[in-house]
Amino acid sequence: MKAWLEDEKTKERFSTMAGFPAYGTPDQFNSFVNAQIAQWKSVIDKEGLKLDVN
């Protein structure tokens, strides 16, 4: 997986989606997700944003 994420074609594909390849442990991913939730929660709450699943 690490080799695939470091491949230039993979990096190019991620960049077309405004992303970047990253790897780590499940605990590191969990920490990342929780940090993102904490970072954006106040904005979502302030603006009253809701998820539209339709």
Backbone as JSON Lines, residues from 0, in Angstrom:
{"i":0,"aa":"M","n":[0.83,-1.19,0.0],"ca":[0.0,0.0,0.0],"c":[0.88,1.25,0.0]}
{"i":1,"aa":"K","n":[1.91,1.25,0.82],"ca":[2.79,2.42,0.9],"c":[3.43,2.71,-0.45]}
{"i":2,"aa":"A","n":[3.9,1.66,-1.13],"ca":[4.51,1.85,-2.45],"c":[3.5,2.42,-3.44]}
{"i":3,"aa":"W","n":[2.27,1.93,-3.39],"ca":[1.23,2.43,-4.29],"c":[0.94,3.91,-4.02]}
{"i":4,"aa":"L","n":[0.87,4.28,-2.73],"ca":[0.59,5.67,-2.39],"c":[1.73,6.6,-2.77]}
{"i":5,"aa":"E","n":[2.95,6.08,-2.84],"ca":[4.11,6.89,-3.21],"c":[4.33,6.96,-4.72]}
{"i":6,"aa":"D","n":[3.57,6.18,-5.48],"ca":[3.7,6.17,-6.93],"c":[3.24,7.51,-7.52]}
{"i":7,"aa":"E","n":[3.97,8.01,-8.5],"ca":[3.64,9.32,-9.09],"c":[2.25,9.36,-9.72]}
{"i":8,"aa":"K","n":[1.83,8.27,-10.36],"ca":[0.49,8.24,-10.96],"c":[-0.59,8.34,-9.88]}
{"i":9,"aa":"T","n":[-0.36,7.7,-8.75],"ca":[-1.31,7.77,-7.65],"c":[-1.36,9.2,-7.11]}
{"i":10,"aa":"K","n":[-0.21,9.81,-6.93],"ca":[-0.17,11.19,-6.44],"c":[-0.88,12.14,-7.4]}
{"i":11,"aa":"E","n":[-0.68,11.94,-8.7],"ca":[-1.35,12.77,-9.71],"c":[-2.86,12.62,-9.6]}
{"i":12,"aa":"R","n":[-3.32,11.38,-9.47],"ca":[-4.76,11.12,-9.4],"c":[-5.36,11.77,-8.16]}
{"i":13,"aa":"F","n":[-4.69,11.63,-7.03],"ca":[-5.17,12.27,-5.82],"c":[-5.22,13.79,-5.99]}
{"i":14,"aa":"S","n":[-4.22,14.36,-6.63],"ca":[-4.19,15.82,-6.78],"c":[-5.34,16.32,-7.65]}
{"i":15,"aa":"T","n":[-5.8,15.52,-8.61],"ca":[-6.94,15.93,-9.44],"c":[-8.22,15.98,-8.61]}
{"i":16,"aa":"M","n":[-8.2,15.3,-7.46],"ca":[-9.36,15.3,-6.57],"c":[-9.12,16.2,-5.36]}
{"i":17,"aa":"A","n":[-8.11,17.07,-5.46],"ca":[-7.75,18.0,-4.38],"c":[-7.39,17.25,-3.1]}
{"i":18,"aa":"G","n":[-6.75,16.11,-3.27],"ca":[-6.35,15.31,-2.12],"c":[-4.87,14.99,-2.15]}
{"i":19,"aa":"F","n":[-4.46,14.2,-1.2],"ca":[-3.08,13.76,-1.16],"c":[-3.03,12.37,-0.54]}
{"i":20,"aa":"P","n":[-2.17,11.52,-1.06],"ca":[-2.08,10.18,-0.49],"c":[-1.39,10.21,0.86]}
{"i":21,"aa":"A","n":[-1.89,9.44,1.78],"ca":[-1.29,9.35,3.11],"c":[-1.48,7.93,3.63]}
{"i":22,"aa":"Y","n":[-0.6,7.53,4.49],"ca":[-0.71,6.21,5.08],"c":[-0.34,6.29,6.54]}
{"i":23,"aa":"G","n":[-0.78,5.32,7.27],"ca":[-0.49,5.28,8.7],"c":[-1.23,4.13,9.34]}
{"i":24,"aa":"T","n":[-1.22,4.12,10.63],"ca":[-1.9,3.07,11.38],"c":[-3.38,3.42,11.54]}
{"i":25,"aa":"P","n":[-4.19,2.43,11.89],"ca":[-5.6,2.73,12.18],"c":[-5.75,3.78,13.29]}
{"i":26,"aa":"D","n":[-4.88,3.73,14.3],"ca":[-4.95,4.73,15.37],"c":[-4.63,6.13,14.84]}
{"i":27,"aa":"Q","n":[-3.67,6.24,13.94],"ca":[-3.34,7.54,13.35],"c":[-4.5,8.06,12.52]}
{"i":28,"aa":"F","n":[-5.16,7.17,11.78],"ca":[-6.32,7.57,10.98],"c":[-7.44,8.04,11.9]}
{"i":29,"aa":"N","n":[-7.68,7.32,12.97],"ca":[-8.7,7.7,13.93],"c":[-8.42,9.08,14.51]}
{"i":30,"aa":"S","n":[-7.16,9.33,14.84],"ca":[-6.78,10.64,15.38],"c":[-7.01,11.74,14.35]}
{"i":31,"aa":"F","n":[-6.67,11.47,13.09],"ca":[-6.87,12.43,12.01],"c":[-8.36,12.77,11.86]}
{"i":32,"aa":"V","n":[-9.2,11.73,11.82],"ca":[-10.64,11.96,11.65],"c":[-11.19,12.76,12.82]}
{"i":33,"aa":"N","n":[-10.81,12.41,14.03],"ca":[-11.31,13.14,15.2],"c":[-10.84,14.59,15.19]}
{"i":34,"aa":"A","n":[-9.61,14.84,14.75],"ca":[-9.11,16.22,14.65],"c":[-9.91,17.01,13.61]}
{"i":35,"aa":"Q","n":[-10.25,16.36,12.49],"ca":[-11.05,17.03,11.46],"c":[-12.45,17.35,11.97]}
{"i":36,"aa":"I","n":[-13.04,16.42,12.71],"ca":[-14.37,16.67,13.28],"c":[-14.32,17.86,14.22]}
{"i":37,"aa":"A","n":[-13.31,17.88,15.09],"ca":[-13.17,18.99,16.03],"c":[-12.93,20.31,15.3]}
{"i":38,"aa":"Q","n":[-12.15,20.27,14.24],"ca":[-11.83,21.49,13.49],"c":[-13.05,22.08,12.81]}
{"i":39,"aa":"W","n":[-13.9,21.25,12.25],"ca":[-15.01,21.75,11.44],"c":[-16.35,21.79,12.16]}
{"i":40,"aa":"K","n":[-16.46,21.21,13.35],"ca":[-17.73,21.15,14.06],"c":[-18.31,22.54,14.32]}
{"i":41,"aa":"S","n":[-17.5,23.46,14.76],"ca":[-18.03,24.79,15.08],"c":[-18.56,25.5,13.83]}
{"i":42,"aa":"V","n":[-17.91,25.31,12.71],"ca":[-18.36,25.92,11.45],"c":[-19.7,25.32,11.04]}
{"i":43,"aa":"I","n":[-19.78,24.0,11.1],"ca":[-21.02,23.31,10.72],"c":[-22.16,23.74,11.63]}
{"i":44,"aa":"D","n":[-21.9,23.76,12.94],"ca":[-22.95,24.17,13.89],"c":[-23.35,25.62,13.68]}
{"i":45,"aa":"K","n":[-22.37,26.51,13.52],"ca":[-22.64,27.94,13.36],"c":[-23.49,28.2,12.12]}
{"i":46,"aa":"E","n":[-23.18,27.52,11.03],"ca":[-23.89,27.75,9.77],"c":[-25.16,26.92,9.65]}
{"i":47,"aa":"G","n":[-25.38,26.01,10.6],"ca":[-26.58,25.18,10.56],"c":[-26.59,24.19,9.4]}
{"i":48,"aa":"L","n":[-25.42,23.75,9.0],"ca":[-25.32,22.82,7.87],"c":[-25.84,21.45,8.23]}
{"i":49,"aa":"K","n":[-26.49,20.81,7.29],"ca":[-27.03,19.46,7.46],"c":[-26.6,18.59,6.29]}
{"i":50,"aa":"L","n":[-26.4,17.33,6.54],"ca":[-26.03,16.37,5.5],"c":[-27.26,16.0,4.69]}
{"i":51,"aa":"D","n":[-27.17,16.16,3.38],"ca":[-28.25,15.77,2.48],"c":[-27.87,14.45,1.83]}
{"i":52,"aa":"V","n":[-28.54,13.37,2.22],"ca":[-28.19,12.05,1.72],"c":[-29.08,11.61,0.56]}
{"i":53,"aa":"N","n":[-29.92,12.49,0.05],"ca":[-30.79,12.13,-1.06],"c":[-30.15,12.37,-2.38]}
